[in-house]
Amino acid sequence: MDSLKVKAIKLRKAGYSYSMIKNKTGISKSTLSNWLATIPFIPNEEVLKKIGKAKLKSSLFKQNQKMAEVVEMRAIAAKELGQLTKRDLWLLGIGLYLGEGTKSFELVRIVNSDPQIIKIAMKWFREMCGLVDENFNPFVHAYPDNDIREAMNYWSKVTGVPIKQFGRTQIDTRNNKVATKRKSLPYGTLHLHIRSCGKKEFGRRLHRRIMGWIDSATKQI
């Protein structure tokens, strides 16, 4: 599991508020809300002193309401969705590529900073496109505050692709980007690039095939 996520979970279980966890880890409140939504919040002494009992009582009531609803709605959603079929995975991947994939230059690539998106993409490429491990040539788009080695180790674990197979890391040094991205993307963004390895069906033909799937799907909506 993501080391930052593990740290955030430990801090929450230790009774820290989202704001305090954000200050300690640099993780945004929106991400924390997603990660920690189902973890009971029992405030520690530090939180009690900082917030005050009256304000905390109201906050806890709202938090418990939210947590109960999240658990309920996730259970309902899981039942509604049921078991994914192979076709479901195919369509899920088409939608993912439509949103996150490279459409130009006939390059097959999905770019994202969310490990779950990357894992879905890996499964889709393998099971629906017929790719094998050697076809994956990912590289990291990092920021000045990222630990490059840590980022590469992280994405290697997420993808199952060895570091020696990664392309050269790109470091974004644009000043207008640093302020907004600092600490918000601790492992940068992964560019999941596909190489043909000499097989035509995994090069431009694969890109044209994917774009054909997208075109056929969108025309029917």
C-alpha positions as CSV (number, residue, x, y, z in Angstrom):
1,M,0.0,0.0,0.0
2,D,1.1,3.6,-0.6
3,S,3.4,4.6,2.3
4,L,1.7,8.0,2.5
5,K,-1.7,6.4,2.6
6,V,-0.5,4.1,5.4
7,K,0.8,7.1,7.3
8,A,-2.5,9.0,6.9
9,I,-4.5,6.0,8.1
10,K,-2.2,5.7,11.2
11,L,-2.6,9.4,12.0
12,R,-6.4,9.2,11.6
13,K,-6.6,6.1,13.9
14,A,-4.4,8.1,16.3
15,G,-7.2,10.7,16.5
16,Y,-5.9,13.5,14.2
17,S,-8.2,15.7,12.2
18,Y,-8.0,16.0,8.4
19,S,-6.4,19.5,8.7
20,M,-3.7,18.2,11.1
21,I,-3.0,15.2,8.9
22,K,-2.8,17.5,5.9
23,N,-0.2,19.6,7.7
24,K,1.8,16.5,8.7
25,T,1.8,14.8,5.3
26,G,1.0,17.5,2.6
27,I,-1.9,15.4,1.3
28,S,-5.0,17.3,0.3
29,K,-8.2,17.1,2.3
30,S,-10.1,15.8,-0.7
31,T,-7.7,12.8,-1.0
32,L,-7.8,12.3,2.8
33,S,-11.6,12.3,2.6
34,N,-11.5,9.5,0.0
35,W,-8.9,7.5,1.9
36,L,-10.2,7.8,5.4
37,A,-14.0,8.1,4.9
38,T,-14.8,4.7,6.6
39,I,-12.3,5.1,9.5
40,P,-13.9,6.0,12.8
41,F,-12.7,9.4,14.2
42,I,-11.9,9.4,17.9
43,P,-10.2,12.7,18.6
44,N,-7.0,12.7,20.7
45,E,-6.1,15.3,23.4
46,E,-4.3,17.5,20.9
47,V,-7.4,17.8,18.7
48,L,-9.7,18.4,21.7
49,K,-7.5,21.3,22.9
50,K,-7.3,22.8,19.5
51,I,-11.0,22.5,18.4
52,G,-12.9,22.7,21.7
53,K,-15.5,20.3,22.9
54,A,-18.6,22.2,21.7
55,K,-17.3,22.6,18.1
56,L,-16.0,19.0,18.1
57,K,-19.3,17.5,19.2
58,S,-21.0,19.1,16.1
59,S,-18.1,18.0,13.9
60,L,-18.2,14.4,15.2
61,F,-22.0,14.2,14.6
62,K,-21.5,15.3,10.9
63,Q,-18.6,12.9,10.5
64,N,-20.5,9.9,11.8
65,Q,-23.4,10.7,9.6
66,K,-21.1,11.0,6.6
67,M,-19.3,7.7,7.4
68,A,-22.6,5.8,7.9
69,E,-23.8,7.1,4.5
70,V,-20.6,6.3,2.7
71,V,-20.6,2.7,4.0
72,E,-24.3,2.3,3.1
73,M,-24.0,3.8,-0.4
74,R,-20.9,1.7,-1.2
75,A,-22.7,-1.4,-0.2
76,I,-25.7,-0.5,-2.4
77,A,-23.4,0.4,-5.3
78,A,-21.5,-2.9,-5.1
79,K,-24.8,-4.8,-5.2
80,E,-26.0,-2.7,-8.1
81,L,-22.9,-3.3,-10.1
82,G,-22.4,-7.0,-9.5
83,Q,-19.6,-9.0,-11.0
84,L,-17.7,-7.4,-13.9
85,T,-17.6,-9.4,-17.1
86,K,-14.9,-9.3,-19.7
87,R,-17.0,-7.0,-21.9
88,D,-17.5,-4.7,-18.9
89,L,-13.7,-4.5,-18.5
90,W,-13.4,-3.8,-22.2
91,L,-15.9,-0.9,-22.1
92,L,-14.3,0.4,-18.8
93,G,-11.0,0.6,-20.5
94,I,-12.4,2.3,-23.6
95,G,-13.9,5.0,-21.3
96,L,-10.6,5.3,-19.4
97,Y,-8.6,5.8,-22.6
98,L,-11.2,8.3,-23.9
99,G,-10.5,10.4,-20.8
100,E,-6.8,9.7,-20.1
101,G,-5.3,8.3,-23.2
102,T,-3.1,9.9,-25.9
103,K,-5.3,10.6,-29.0
104,S,-2.6,12.1,-31.3
105,F,0.6,11.0,-33.0
106,E,-0.7,7.4,-33.0
107,L,1.0,6.8,-29.7
108,V,-0.6,4.4,-27.2
109,R,-0.3,6.0,-23.7
110,I,-2.3,6.6,-20.6
111,V,-1.3,9.4,-18.2
112,N,-2.4,9.6,-14.6
113,S,-1.3,10.1,-11.0
114,D,-3.9,7.8,-9.5
115,P,-2.5,4.3,-8.9
116,Q,-6.0,2.7,-9.2
117,I,-6.4,4.2,-12.7
118,I,-3.0,2.9,-13.7
119,K,-3.8,-0.6,-12.4
120,I,-7.0,-0.7,-14.3
121,A,-5.2,0.4,-17.4
122,M,-2.6,-2.3,-17.0
123,K,-5.3,-5.0,-16.7
124,W,-7.1,-3.6,-19.7
125,F,-4.0,-3.5,-21.9
126,R,-3.1,-7.0,-20.9
127,E,-6.5,-8.7,-21.1
128,M,-8.2,-6.7,-23.8
129,C,-5.3,-5.6,-26.0
130,G,-3.1,-8.7,-25.6
131,L,0.0,-6.9,-24.4
132,V,2.7,-8.6,-22.4
133,D,5.2,-7.2,-19.9
134,E,7.8,-6.2,-22.4
135,N,5.3,-3.9,-24.1
136,F,5.2,-1.5,-21.2
137,N,7.7,1.3,-21.2
138,P,6.4,3.7,-18.5
139,F,8.2,6.9,-17.4
140,V,7.6,9.3,-14.5
141,H,6.8,13.0,-14.9
142,A,8.1,14.4,-11.7
143,Y,8.3,17.8,-9.8
144,P,11.3,19.3,-8.1
145,D,10.2,18.2,-4.6
146,N,9.7,14.5,-5.6
147,D,12.2,11.9,-4.6
148,I,12.8,10.3,-8.0
149,R,14.1,7.0,-6.8
150,E,11.1,6.7,-4.4
151,A,8.7,7.6,-7.2
152,M,10.1,5.0,-9.5
153,N,10.0,2.3,-6.9
154,Y,6.4,3.3,-6.2
155,W,5.3,3.1,-9.8
156,S,7.2,-0.1,-10.4
157,K,5.2,-1.7,-7.5
158,V,2.0,-0.4,-8.9
159,T,2.6,-1.6,-12.4
160,G,4.7,-4.7,-11.8
161,V,7.1,-3.4,-14.4
162,P,10.8,-3.5,-13.4
163,I,12.6,-0.1,-13.0
164,K,15.1,-1.1,-15.7
165,Q,12.2,-1.0,-18.2
166,F,11.2,2.5,-17.3
167,G,12.0,5.4,-19.7
168,R,13.9,8.5,-18.6
169,T,12.2,10.6,-15.9
170,Q,11.0,14.0,-16.9
171,I,11.2,16.8,-14.3
172,D,8.8,19.7,-14.6
173,T,10.6,22.8,-13.5
174,R,8.1,25.4,-14.6
175,N,7.7,27.9,-11.9
176,N,3.9,28.3,-12.4
177,K,3.5,24.6,-11.9
178,V,5.6,24.0,-8.8
179,A,3.5,25.9,-6.4
180,T,0.3,24.0,-7.2
181,K,1.9,20.6,-7.5
182,R,4.3,20.7,-4.6
183,K,3.5,17.8,-2.2
184,S,0.1,17.2,-3.9
185,L,1.7,14.6,-6.2
186,P,4.3,12.9,-4.0
187,Y,5.2,10.3,-6.7
188,G,4.6,12.6,-9.7
189,T,2.5,11.4,-12.7
190,L,3.0,8.1,-14.6
191,H,3.0,8.1,-18.4
192,L,2.1,4.5,-19.2
193,H,3.6,4.3,-22.6
194,I,3.2,1.2,-24.9
195,R,5.9,0.0,-27.3
196,S,5.4,-2.4,-30.1
197,C,8.5,-4.4,-29.7
198,G,8.5,-5.0,-33.4
199,K,4.9,-6.2,-33.6
200,K,2.7,-4.1,-35.9
201,E,-0.4,-5.0,-34.0
202,F,0.9,-3.3,-30.9
203,G,2.1,-0.1,-32.6
204,R,0.1,2.2,-34.7
205,R,-2.5,-0.5,-35.4
206,L,-3.3,-0.8,-31.7
207,H,-3.8,3.0,-31.5
208,R,-6.0,3.0,-34.6
209,R,-8.0,0.0,-33.1
210,I,-8.5,1.8,-29.8
211,M,-9.6,5.0,-31.5
212,G,-12.0,2.8,-33.6
213,W,-13.5,1.4,-30.4
214,I,-13.9,4.9,-29.0
215,D,-15.4,6.2,-32.2
216,S,-17.9,3.3,-32.4
217,A,-18.9,3.7,-28.8
218,T,-19.4,7.4,-28.8
219,K,-21.4,7.4,-32.0
220,Q,-24.0,5.1,-30.3
221,I,-24.6,7.5,-27.4
